[in-house]
Amino acid sequence: MAPSTTTTELITETRAEFKGSEPKKLPTYEEIRKAIPAHCFEKSIPTSVYYLIQDYVIIAGLYYIVPYVEYYAGWPGLLLWYWFMGMFMSSLFCVGHDAGHGTFSEYKWVNDIFGHLAHAPIMAPFWPWQKSHRLHHTYTSHLEKDKGHPWVTEEDHMSRGWFVQNFAKFPLSGLFRWNPIYTFVGLPDGSHFWPFSKLFTNNTERIQCAVSASLCAICAYAAFVLCDYSVYNFIKYYYVPLLFQGLWMVMITYLQHQDEEIEVYEEGTWNFVMGQSQTIDRTYGFGMDKMLHHITDGHVAHHFFFTKIPHYHLPEATVAIQKVLAPYKNIYKKRSCYDFLLEFLRLNIKLEYLLGKGTGLLMYGVSSKYQNLRKSKAA
């Protein structure tokens, strides 16, 4: 189904308005970089290892207390335990995330070792994820080239069946959208576990996939042994926590890049600063931003300098970036998100598809810019 003429005209008008004022609206990458204190670009192996150990200790502590949680609080207590286990497994993922970007240390071999140590136990093949995630950062908010974020156009949405159109609206879908759907099955970028999936283009990448996937399998087997070879215990104490970790990953990632006012660009319109400016800082509060290594409230700074700034410098870099972007209207996006779970569910229901494919600029029909244009055209 093609977009209506009115929709195309409205988006084209918005694009013309946007491009006409582009030099005034966007700072350059260098202007942003120069505002960041030099020490924010320094990477420390001891500091990075400290956070890795911290997350492992917390996860071990959660496993230590789970018998008491079950004994005194039953299934409600276990569900709460799953929730916190998912969060802290995501914290561990964020340390490996630094390694994948090269911000864990200055040495690639160190990053590779510690990246696998952080990701293999939580069933995230490090090297394959590193590739797909690098493409996401390189082409953030690019309609075709952004990986890990399947931008859905009106045409895509209308060509799908009812179940696929509405799957993300089901609250429990978040438990399955990371693993198995994204990493194992490979929708939409290709399986991160299968060396011959479409994600990989050469033998080196296929060998790396086999190594990373094998390390995940070894960790899964070790968990099975620790569960006394019980399939029930393996699912209950290992796989279900991984599903909750996947929920946290999907939720965090979605909220970093989705909002009513988000814009997505096509080839010829997109540029690096424009794409990164569509990232959103969200404050979860209650100490969670710190425990999640500021992947939530420091994500704009991370996106602009994803290979340069480790997570423990993101708060300071964020303050500096805010000062640079302040004179530019609506460029820096920050939201208080204490109700992050409800916001995740709300946006999944509200944001169905993007309008404007073929115009260079896409947006949601609920965006204020699109609605204002509709009103002005109707008047």
Phi, psi and chi 1 to 4 in degrees:
 res  aa     phi    psi   chi1   chi2   chi3   chi4
   1 MET       -  124.3  175.9  178.1  175.3      -
   2 ALA   -84.0  150.9      -      -      -      -
   3 PRO   -66.3  152.0   23.1  -32.0      -      -
   4 SER   -66.9  158.0   66.8      -      -      -
   5 THR   -59.3  -39.8  -57.0      -      -      -
   6 THR   -61.8  -44.2  -57.6      -      -      -
   7 THR   -60.1  -47.9  -64.0      -      -      -
   8 THR   -61.3  -42.6  -57.4      -      -      -
   9 GLU   -64.1  -42.0  -71.1  174.6   -7.5      -
  10 LEU   -64.6  -45.4  -72.0  172.0      -      -
  11 ILE   -65.9  -38.8  -59.6  -68.8      -      -
  12 THR   -62.9  -40.5  -58.2      -      -      -
  13 GLU   -62.8  -42.8  -73.5  179.9   20.4      -
  14 THR   -63.0  -42.7  -55.0      -      -      -
  15 ARG   -61.7  -43.7  179.4 -167.2  174.6 -166.3
  16 ALA   -62.1  -40.9      -      -      -      -
  17 GLU   -64.3  -42.7  175.2 -170.7  -18.9      -
  18 PHE   -64.6  -49.4 -176.5   87.0      -      -
  19 LYS   -68.2  -32.1  -71.9 -179.2   72.6   63.0
  20 GLY   -65.9  -27.6      -      -      -      -
  21 SER  -108.0    8.9   59.5      -      -      -
  22 GLU   -55.4  -45.6  179.6  179.9  -28.9      -
  23 PRO   -59.5  -30.6  -24.7   35.5      -      -
  24 LYS   -84.3  -24.4  -62.4  178.7 -178.5  179.0
  25 LYS   -89.8  -22.3  -71.4 -178.2   69.0  174.5
  26 LEU  -119.3  126.6  -65.9  173.5      -      -
  27 PRO   -72.8  163.3   29.0  -33.8      -      -
  28 THR   -84.7  161.8   66.6      -      -      -
  29 TYR   -58.8  -41.1  177.4   81.3      -      -
  30 GLU   -66.0  -37.7  -82.3  -57.7  -53.0      -
  31 GLU   -61.3  -39.9  -73.3  175.1  -29.9      -
  32 ILE   -69.7  -44.8  -60.5  170.2      -      -
  33 ARG   -61.3  -42.3 -174.2 -170.9   63.9   79.2
  34 LYS   -66.5  -20.2  -71.6  177.3 -179.1  178.2
  35 ALA   -79.4  -15.9      -      -      -      -
  36 ILE   -83.9  128.0  -52.0  -65.5      -      -
  37 PRO   -55.1  140.3  -25.1   34.6      -      -
  38 ALA   -58.1  -36.1      -      -      -      -
  39 HIS   -69.0  -15.7   66.2  -93.8      -      -
  40 CYS   -67.8  -17.4  -72.0      -      -      -
  41 PHE   -93.4    2.7  -62.8   98.6      -      -
  42 GLU   -86.3  135.7  -64.1  174.5   -0.7      -
  43 LYS  -111.7  133.5  -53.0  163.7 -171.5  176.2
  44 SER  -122.2  118.9  166.2      -      -      -
  45 ILE   -62.9  -46.9  -66.8  177.8      -      -
  46 PRO   -58.5  -40.6  -25.8   35.5      -      -
  47 THR   -65.4  -44.3  -57.2      -      -      -
  48 SER   -63.3  -43.0  -64.1      -      -      -
  49 VAL   -65.1  -37.1  171.4      -      -      -
  50 TYR   -55.7  -47.1  166.0   80.3      -      -
  51 TYR   -68.3  -33.7  -75.7  109.3      -      -
  52 LEU   -62.1  -47.3  177.4   72.4      -      -
  53 ILE   -64.1  -41.7  -65.6  172.2      -      -
  54 GLN   -55.8  -46.3  170.4 -172.9  -75.1      -
  55 ASP   -67.5  -39.4  -68.3  -22.6      -      -
  56 TYR   -62.9  -40.2  -94.5  126.6      -      -
  57 VAL   -64.9  -42.7  168.5      -      -      -
  58 ILE   -63.9  -44.0  -68.1  171.8      -      -
  59 ILE   -63.2  -42.0  -69.6  169.6      -      -
  60 ALA   -62.0  -40.0      -      -      -      -
  61 GLY   -63.4  -38.7      -      -      -      -
  62 LEU   -65.2  -38.1  -74.5  170.2      -      -
  63 TYR   -68.3  -33.8  -89.0  116.7      -      -
  64 TYR   -65.0  -37.3  177.9   79.5      -      -
  65 ILE   -90.0   -7.3   67.5  170.1      -      -
  66 VAL   -60.4  -36.1   67.7      -      -      -
  67 PRO   -61.1  -37.9  -21.6   33.9      -      -
  68 TYR   -70.2  -38.3  -56.8   99.5      -      -
  69 VAL   -59.9  -47.5  171.0      -      -      -
  70 GLU   -65.2  -40.8  -75.6 -168.7  -83.6      -
  71 TYR   -66.2  -43.2 -178.0   79.9      -      -
  72 TYR   -93.3  -23.3  -70.0  105.3      -      -
  73 ALA  -122.5   -6.4      -      -      -      -
  74 GLY    63.2 -151.0      -      -      -      -
  75 TRP   -64.6  -38.2  -81.3  100.6      -      -
  76 PRO   -58.5  -41.2  -26.6   36.1      -      -
  77 GLY   -65.4  -38.2      -      -      -      -
  78 LEU   -65.8  -39.4 -172.8   61.4      -      -
  79 LEU   -62.4  -40.1  -74.7  173.3      -      -
  80 LEU   -65.6  -38.0 -173.2   63.5      -      -
  81 TRP   -62.6  -43.5 -179.3   84.2      -      -
  82 TYR   -57.4  -42.6  -76.2  144.3      -      -
  83 TRP   -60.1  -47.9  178.7 -105.8      -      -
  84 PHE   -73.3  -34.4  -77.4  103.9      -      -
  85 MET   -63.0  -41.8 -179.7   61.2   84.4      -
  86 GLY   -60.4  -40.1      -      -      -      -
  87 MET   -64.9  -46.4 -174.4 -177.7   82.0      -
  88 PHE   -76.2  -26.2  -75.2  108.3      -      -
  89 MET   -65.9  -33.9  -77.1 -178.9  164.5      -
  90 SER   -68.7  -33.9  -64.2      -      -      -
  91 SER   -61.0  -44.6  -59.0      -      -      -
  92 LEU   -61.2  -41.3  179.9   62.6      -      -
  93 PHE   -57.2  -39.5  179.4   91.6      -      -
  94 CYS   -65.0  -31.1  -70.0      -      -      -
  95 VAL   -67.8  -43.7  174.8      -      -      -
  96 GLY   -65.0  -29.8      -      -      -      -
  97 HIS   -60.4  -44.0  174.7  -96.6      -      -
  98 ASP   -57.7  -44.6  -94.9   14.2      -      -
  99 ALA   -61.7  -39.2      -      -      -      -
 100 GLY   -65.3  -29.3      -      -      -      -
 101 HIS   -89.3   -6.8  -77.3  -57.9      -      -
 102 GLY    83.2   16.4      -      -      -      -
 103 THR  -104.8    2.7   56.3      -      -      -
 104 PHE   -71.2  -41.4 -171.8   95.0      -      -
 105 SER  -156.4  177.7   79.4      -      -      -
 106 GLU   -84.4   -5.2  -64.1  -75.2   -1.4      -
 107 TYR  -111.7  125.4  -53.8   99.7      -      -
 108 LYS   -61.3  -41.3 -175.5  178.8 -176.9  -56.2
 109 TRP   -66.6  -34.4   65.8  -88.9      -      -
 110 VAL   -67.0  -44.3  173.1      -      -      -
 111 ASN   -60.7  -40.6  -65.9  -30.8      -      -
 112 ASP   -65.8  -42.8  -72.0  -15.6      -      -
 113 ILE   -64.8  -51.9  -70.0  172.6      -      -
 114 PHE   -73.6  -26.5  -76.7   96.3      -      -
 115 GLY   -63.0  -42.2      -      -      -      -
 116 HIS   -69.2  -37.0  -79.8   94.4      -      -
 117 LEU   -62.8  -33.1  -73.8  173.4      -      -
 118 ALA   -83.0  -35.6      -      -      -      -
 119 HIS   -95.3  -34.4  -81.0 -166.0      -      -
 120 ALA   -59.7  -42.0      -      -      -      -
 121 PRO   -65.3  -19.0  -21.3   33.7      -      -
 122 ILE  -109.3   24.2   52.8  175.9      -      -
 123 MET    57.8   43.3  -65.8  -64.3  102.4      -
 124 ALA  -120.9   98.9      -      -      -      -
 125 PRO   -58.7  115.3  -21.4   33.2      -      -
 126 PHE   -64.4  -54.2  176.1   73.0      -      -
 127 TRP   -65.7  -44.7  -83.8  -38.9      -      -
 128 PRO   -60.7  -43.8  -27.7   37.9      -      -
 129 TRP   -61.0  -40.3  164.6   83.9      -      -
 130 GLN   -56.9  -41.0 -176.3 -176.6   48.7      -
 131 LYS   -68.0  -52.0  178.6 -175.3  178.8 -179.5
 132 SER   -63.1  -36.9   62.8      -      -      -
 133 HIS   -72.0  -34.3 -165.6   62.9      -      -
 134 ARG   -61.9  -39.9 -173.5 -170.4  -53.0  120.9
 135 LEU   -66.6  -35.0  -68.7  171.3      -      -
 136 HIS   -61.5  -46.2  157.9   59.4      -      -
 137 HIS   -70.0  -36.2  -86.9  -84.9      -      -
 138 THR   -68.3  -32.5  -55.7      -      -      -
 139 TYR  -127.3   42.5  -63.4  105.5      -      -
 140 THR   -56.4  131.6  -57.1      -      -      -
 141 SER    66.4   20.8  -67.1      -      -      -
 142 HIS   -92.3  127.1 -170.6  -63.3      -      -
 143 LEU   -57.0  -44.6  179.1   62.3      -      -
 144 GLU   -95.1  -32.1  -67.1   88.5   11.2      -
 145 LYS   -98.2  -14.9  -64.0 -179.5  179.3  179.0
 146 ASP   -70.2  120.3 -169.8   -9.3      -      -
 147 LYS   -99.0  151.6  -62.3  -67.9 -175.2 -178.0
 148 GLY    84.9  -13.2      -      -      -      -
 149 HIS  -129.0   92.0  -62.5  -86.0      -      -
 150 PRO   -73.3   90.5   27.2  -32.5      -      -
 151 TRP   -63.6  126.4  -61.3  111.5      -      -
 152 VAL  -103.6  118.3  179.0      -      -      -
 153 THR   -89.0  168.7   65.3      -      -      -
 154 GLU   -58.1  -41.0 -176.4  178.5   15.1      -
 155 GLU   -64.7  -42.8  -63.9   83.2   -7.1      -
 156 ASP   -60.9  -47.1  -65.3  -27.5      -      -
 157 HIS   -61.1  -45.8 -178.5   77.9      -      -
 158 MET   -71.0  -20.1  -64.6  -54.8  177.4      -
 159 SER   -85.5   -5.0   67.7      -      -      -
 160 ARG   -97.3  158.8  -63.4  172.3  173.9  176.9
 161 GLY   -74.9  169.7      -      -      -      -
 162 TRP   -59.0  -41.8 -177.9   89.5      -      -
 163 PHE   -63.9  -45.8  179.5   78.1      -      -
 164 VAL   -67.7  -38.7  176.3      -      -      -
 165 GLN   -59.2  -35.9  -76.0 -177.3  -16.9      -
 166 ASN  -111.3    1.7  -66.2  -78.3      -      -
 167 PHE   -56.7  -44.8  177.4   70.4      -      -
 168 ALA   -66.7  -16.7      -      -      -      -
 169 LYS   -77.4  -17.9  -63.3  177.4 -177.1  179.0
 170 PHE   -75.7  124.7  -66.9  108.2      -      -
 171 PRO   -53.5  -38.3  -26.8   35.5      -      -
 172 LEU   -78.6   -6.7  -65.5  179.3      -      -
 173 SER   -62.5  -28.1   68.4      -      -      -
 174 GLY   -61.3  -24.1      -      -      -      -
 175 LEU   -67.5  -22.1  -69.5  167.5      -      -
 176 PHE  -116.2   -6.2  -51.8  101.1      -      -
 177 ARG   -77.5  -21.4  -77.5  154.5   63.0 -179.5
 178 TRP   -87.7  -62.8  168.8 -108.7      -      -
 179 ASN  -135.2  116.2 -172.0  -12.5      -      -
 180 PRO   -99.5  -12.4   34.0  -36.4      -      -
 181 ILE   -65.1  -49.8  -69.0  175.7      -      -
 182 TYR   -80.4  -55.1  179.9   65.0      -      -
 183 THR   -78.5  -39.5   58.9      -      -      -
 184 PHE   -89.2  -57.6 -168.2   79.1      -      -
 185 VAL   -68.3  -38.9  176.5      -      -      -
 186 GLY    96.4   25.4      -      -      -      -
 187 LEU   -95.0  121.8  -63.5  176.2      -      -
 188 PRO  -104.0   -6.3   36.5  -34.8      -      -
 189 ASP   -90.2  -13.2  -60.8  -28.7      -      -
 190 GLY   114.8  148.6      -      -      -      -
 191 SER   -62.2  137.2  175.6      -      -      -
 192 HIS   -88.6   -4.1  -69.2   57.0      -      -
 193 PHE  -106.3  -20.6  -76.2   87.3      -      -
 194 TRP  -103.7  116.6  177.1 -120.0      -      -
 195 PRO   -60.5  -20.2  -23.1   33.5      -      -
 196 PHE  -105.6   20.8  -61.8   98.1      -      -
 197 SER   -75.3  167.4   80.2      -      -      -
 198 LYS   -68.2  -11.0   64.4 -179.1 -179.6 -179.9
 199 LEU   -67.1  -26.8  179.5   61.0      -      -
 200 PHE  -106.4  140.0  -48.0  110.9      -      -
 201 THR  -120.0   -4.0   57.4      -      -      -
 202 ASN  -150.3  169.0   56.8   63.6      -      -
 203 ASN   -67.2  -33.1  -73.2  -25.1      -      -
 204 THR   -60.2  -45.8  -61.9      -      -      -
 205 GLU   -65.2  -35.6  -68.6  176.4   -8.7      -
 206 ARG   -68.2  -39.0  -65.6 -176.9 -176.0  101.7
 207 ILE   -66.2  -42.0  -68.5  170.5      -      -
 208 GLN   -60.7  -40.5  -72.6  179.3  -34.4      -
 209 CYS   -60.0  -46.1  172.2      -      -      -
 210 ALA   -61.3  -40.1      -      -      -      -
 211 VAL   -66.5  -50.7  171.1      -      -      -
 212 SER   -63.3  -42.5  -66.7      -      -      -
 213 ALA   -66.0  -37.0      -      -      -      -
 214 SER   -64.6  -39.4  -63.8      -      -      -
 215 LEU   -65.7  -36.5  -69.7  172.7      -      -
 216 CYS   -62.6  -43.1  -70.6      -      -      -
 217 ALA   -63.8  -39.3      -      -      -      -
 218 ILE   -62.0  -43.4  -69.4  170.0      -      -
 219 CYS   -64.8  -39.4  -71.0      -      -      -
 220 ALA   -64.2  -40.4      -      -      -      -
 221 TYR   -66.1  -40.3 -179.8   74.2      -      -
 222 ALA   -60.3  -40.1      -      -      -      -
 223 ALA   -64.2  -38.8      -      -      -      -
 224 PHE   -63.1  -40.7 -175.7   60.6      -      -
 225 VAL   -63.9  -45.2  173.0      -      -      -
 226 LEU   -64.6  -22.8  -69.6  171.6      -      -
 227 CYS   -89.7   18.3  -69.8      -      -      -
 228 ASP    59.2   35.2  -65.1  -34.7      -      -
 229 TYR    60.2   24.7  -59.0   94.3      -      -
 230 SER   -96.5  119.2  165.4      -      -      -
 231 VAL   -61.9  -40.6  173.5      -      -      -
 232 TYR   -59.9  -49.5  174.1   78.8      -      -
 233 ASN   -65.9  -36.3  -73.3  -22.7      -      -
 234 PHE   -60.4  -46.8  176.8   82.0      -      -
 235 ILE   -67.1  -43.4  -67.0  172.6      -      -
 236 LYS   -68.8  -41.5 -177.7  178.3  179.9 -179.1
 237 TYR  -105.7   -7.8  -63.3  116.1      -      -
 238 TYR  -123.7  -54.5 -176.6   64.3      -      -
 239 TYR   -72.8  -42.6 -172.5   65.2      -      -
 240 VAL   -63.2  -43.5  174.3      -      -      -
 241 PRO   -56.6  -35.7  -29.0   36.9      -      -
 242 LEU   -65.2  -35.6  -71.0 -179.1      -      -
 243 LEU   -63.9  -39.1  -67.5 -179.7      -      -
 244 PHE   -70.4  -34.5  -85.2   80.9      -      -
 245 GLN   -61.9  -39.9 -174.1  -97.9  -30.1      -
 246 GLY   -63.0  -39.0      -      -      -      -
 247 LEU   -60.2  -46.5  171.0   61.7      -      -
 248 TRP   -61.3  -41.8  -87.0   92.6      -      -
 249 MET   -63.5  -45.4  -72.0  -60.4  -56.3      -
 250 VAL   -63.8  -43.2  169.2      -      -      -
 251 MET   -64.4  -48.6 -178.8  167.5   56.0      -
 252 ILE   -61.9  -48.5  -69.1  168.6      -      -
 253 THR   -64.5  -42.6  -55.3      -      -      -
 254 TYR   -60.4  -47.3 -174.7   88.6      -      -
 255 LEU   -70.8  -21.1  -68.7  174.1      -      -
 256 GLN   -70.6  -23.4  -72.4  164.2  -13.8      -
 257 HIS  -129.9    0.8  -62.2  -76.4      -      -
 258 GLN  -123.5  137.4  -66.0  -76.8    7.7      -
 259 ASP  -170.6  159.8 -175.6   79.6      -      -
 260 GLU   -58.1  -30.9  -72.9   92.7  -20.4      -
 261 GLU   -98.1    7.1  -53.2  -56.9  -34.1      -
 262 ILE   -64.6  142.6  -76.2  -63.6      -      -
 263 GLU  -118.5  145.2  -65.4  174.5  -12.0      -
 264 VAL  -125.5  144.8  177.4      -      -      -
 265 TYR  -122.6  153.8  -49.6  101.6      -      -
 266 GLU  -102.3  168.5  -66.1  178.1  -72.8      -
 267 GLU   -56.6  133.9 -169.0   69.7   23.7      -
 268 GLY   100.2  -23.8      -      -      -      -
 269 THR  -109.6  -35.4  -56.9      -      -      -
 270 TRP   -68.5  143.3  179.2   91.6      -      -
 271 ASN  -142.8  170.0   66.4   46.8      -      -
 272 PHE   -61.1  -51.1 -176.7   81.4      -      -
 273 VAL   -64.0  -41.9  172.6      -      -      -
 274 MET   -60.1  -44.4 -168.1 -176.0  -62.0      -
 275 GLY   -65.8  -46.1      -      -      -      -
 276 GLN   -65.9  -28.4  -52.9  -52.1  -25.4      -
 277 SER   -69.6   -8.4   69.8      -      -      -
 278 GLN   -89.5    5.9  -64.1  -53.3  -51.0      -
 279 THR   -84.2  150.7  -54.2      -      -      -
 280 ILE  -122.8  131.0  -54.2  165.7      -      -
 281 ASP   -86.4  127.2  -78.4  -14.7      -      -
 282 ARG  -125.2  128.1  -67.5 -172.7 -176.6  -93.6
 283 THR   -93.9  115.1  -58.2      -      -      -
 284 TYR   -84.7  -29.6  -73.3   22.7      -      -
 285 GLY    77.8 -177.4      -      -      -      -
 286 PHE    58.0   28.4  -50.2  105.3      -      -
 287 GLY    81.5   -4.2      -      -      -      -
 288 MET   -68.7  -34.0  -74.2 -175.5  -74.7      -
 289 ASP   -61.9  -41.1  -57.4  -64.2      -      -
 290 LYS   -68.6  -43.2 -177.4  175.0  177.5   60.2
 291 MET   -67.0  -27.9  -63.1  -49.1  -61.8      -
 292 LEU   -91.2   16.2  -72.1  165.2      -      -
 293 HIS    58.1   35.7  -53.9  -49.8      -      -
 294 HIS    59.5   25.1  -60.2  -71.0      -      -
 295 ILE   -72.9  -14.5 -156.6   65.3      -      -
 296 THR   -90.9  -53.6   49.1      -      -      -
 297 ASP   -98.8    4.2   62.7  -15.6      -      -
 298 GLY  -127.4   27.9      -      -      -      -
 299 HIS   -78.5  -27.3 -154.4   64.2      -      -
 300 VAL   -64.8  -48.8  173.5      -      -      -
 301 ALA   -60.7  -41.0      -      -      -      -
 302 HIS   -60.1  -41.7  169.0   62.6      -      -
 303 HIS   -68.3  -38.9 -104.4  -98.1      -      -
 304 PHE   -68.5  -32.4  -86.3  109.4      -      -
 305 PHE  -132.2   53.9  -55.1  101.6      -      -
 306 PHE   -69.5  -19.4   57.1   91.7      -      -
 307 THR  -103.0    6.4   62.8      -      -      -
 308 LYS  -123.8  -32.5  -58.4 -178.9 -175.1  -59.9
 309 ILE  -112.9  118.5  -59.9  179.5      -      -
 310 PRO   -70.8  161.2   22.7  -30.5      -      -
 311 HIS   -61.1  -30.9   76.2  -95.6      -      -
 312 TYR   -74.8   -7.7   41.5   84.1      -      -
 313 HIS  -104.0   -0.9  -69.6  -42.6      -      -
 314 LEU   -63.4  -39.6  -72.8  176.6      -      -
 315 PRO   -58.9  -43.7  -27.2   36.8      -      -
 316 GLU   -68.7  -40.1 -171.9  173.1   -3.0      -
 317 ALA   -64.5  -35.3      -      -      -      -
 318 THR   -63.8  -43.4  -63.5      -      -      -
 319 VAL   -59.6  -43.1  172.4      -      -      -
 320 ALA   -64.9  -41.2      -      -      -      -
 321 ILE   -66.9  -38.5  -76.4  179.4      -      -
 322 GLN   -56.8  -40.3  -73.2  175.1  -25.1      -
 323 LYS   -66.2  -37.3  -66.4  176.8 -178.8  177.5
 324 VAL   -71.7  -40.1  176.5      -      -      -
 325 LEU   -84.2  -13.3  -61.1 -176.6      -      -
 326 ALA   -55.0  -41.7      -      -      -      -
 327 PRO   -69.7  -13.8  -18.1   32.5      -      -
 328 TYR   -97.7  118.4  -59.1   88.6      -      -
 329 LYS   -63.0  127.5 -175.3  179.5  178.9 -178.4
 330 ASN    61.9   20.5  -61.3  -33.7      -      -
 331 ILE   -84.5  -50.7  -68.8  -61.1      -      -
 332 TYR   -84.1  127.0  177.3   69.7      -      -
 333 LYS  -114.7  120.3  -61.3  174.7  178.5   61.3
 334 LYS  -136.5  136.9 -179.0  178.1  177.8   63.7
 335 ARG  -133.5  136.9  -50.4  -79.6 -170.5  -90.6
 336 SER   -77.0  128.5  -67.7      -      -      -
 337 CYS  -136.5   51.4 -152.3      -      -      -
 338 TYR   -65.7  -24.2  -56.5  115.0      -      -
 339 ASP   -99.6   43.9   58.5  -18.1      -      -
 340 PHE   -57.8  -35.8   56.0   91.2      -      -
 341 LEU   -67.0  -44.9  178.2   58.4      -      -
 342 LEU   -65.1  -38.6  -66.3  176.6      -      -
 343 GLU   -64.5  -39.8 -177.8   70.3   -5.1      -
 344 PHE   -59.9  -46.2  170.1   69.2      -      -
 345 LEU   -67.5  -40.5  -61.6  174.6      -      -
 346 ARG   -63.4  -47.7 -177.0 -174.0   73.9   84.1
 347 LEU   -68.4  -33.6  -70.1  177.3      -      -
 348 ASN   -63.7  -31.2  -89.7  -82.1      -      -
 349 ILE   -79.3  -39.3  -66.5  171.0      -      -
 350 LYS   -81.3  -37.7 -168.8  173.5 -175.2  179.7
 351 LEU   -96.9   90.8  -54.5 -179.1      -      -
 352 GLU   -85.8  -49.4  -72.7 -168.5  -46.8      -
 353 TYR  -157.9  160.1   53.4   81.3      -      -
 354 LEU   -91.3  146.6  -65.3  158.6      -      -
 355 LEU  -106.6  148.9  -58.5  171.6      -      -
 356 GLY   107.8   16.1      -      -      -      -
 357 LYS   -59.1  133.6 -174.7  174.9 -178.2 -179.4
 358 GLY    97.6  -10.2      -      -      -      -
 359 THR   -97.2  -13.1   68.5      -      -      -
 360 GLY    97.0  -22.8      -      -      -      -
 361 LEU  -131.7  125.1  169.4   64.8      -      -
 362 LEU  -118.7  147.5  -65.0   90.0      -      -
 363 MET  -152.1  167.8   63.5 -176.5   71.3      -
 364 TYR   -81.4  147.0  -71.7  109.3      -      -
 365 GLY   -63.9  -18.4      -      -      -      -
 366 VAL   -90.1   -0.5  -64.2      -      -      -
 367 SER   -66.7  147.2   70.4      -      -      -
 368 SER   -64.1  -34.7   58.8      -      -      -
 369 LYS   -63.9  -44.4 -175.3  178.8  -71.3 -173.3
 370 TYR   -68.1  -42.5 -179.0   76.7      -      -
 371 GLN   -65.1  -39.1  -69.1  -60.6  -41.5      -
 372 ASN   -64.5  -38.0  -70.2  -22.4      -      -
 373 LEU   -67.0  -38.4  -82.8  168.4      -      -
 374 ARG   -62.4  -43.0  -76.1 -170.1   64.7 -176.7
 375 LYS   -65.1  -43.7  -69.7  176.9 -176.6  176.1
 376 SER   -66.3  -35.9   63.1      -      -      -
 377 LYS   -71.6  -35.9 -159.1  167.5 -175.4   68.4
 378 ALA   -69.0  -33.4      -      -      -      -
 379 ALA   -71.8      -      -      -      -      -
